[in-house]
Structure formats: structure tokens, C-alpha cells
């Protein structure tokens, strides 16, 4: 199953946190700046809040 990007959040450093589908149908997030990620897939309303919270404090710059 290919992942679908549901939403993206900008970090303080200008990187992006992407929320994508997981194999189980739930969603997960990954920061393209610091490379942090959700520990396991969760329902949309929970994972979006986690991704937004991470973006609000992450100062990592975008990676190449």
C-alpha cells in the first residue's frame, strides 16, 4: 500500500511534519527535519494533534 499524505505541518525551523496513512489504515507522522516520528499508527484525530504539537516545538532545519 502506498502512503497518502493527509496533512503537513511547518516546524519552527522550516522543515515539514507529514501525516500519512499506515498499513493498518490508521495514520502516522514523520518530521523531515529532525527525523522524529510517531511510535505507532493511531487514529487521525490523535495523530494530527501529535504532529502539530511536534511541529510547534521542533527547530530542525529542512534536510536535503
ABEGO torsion letter per residue (X at the ends): XBBBBABBBBBAAGBBBBBBBBAAGBBBBBBAAAGBBBABBBBAAAAAAAAAAAAAABABBBBX
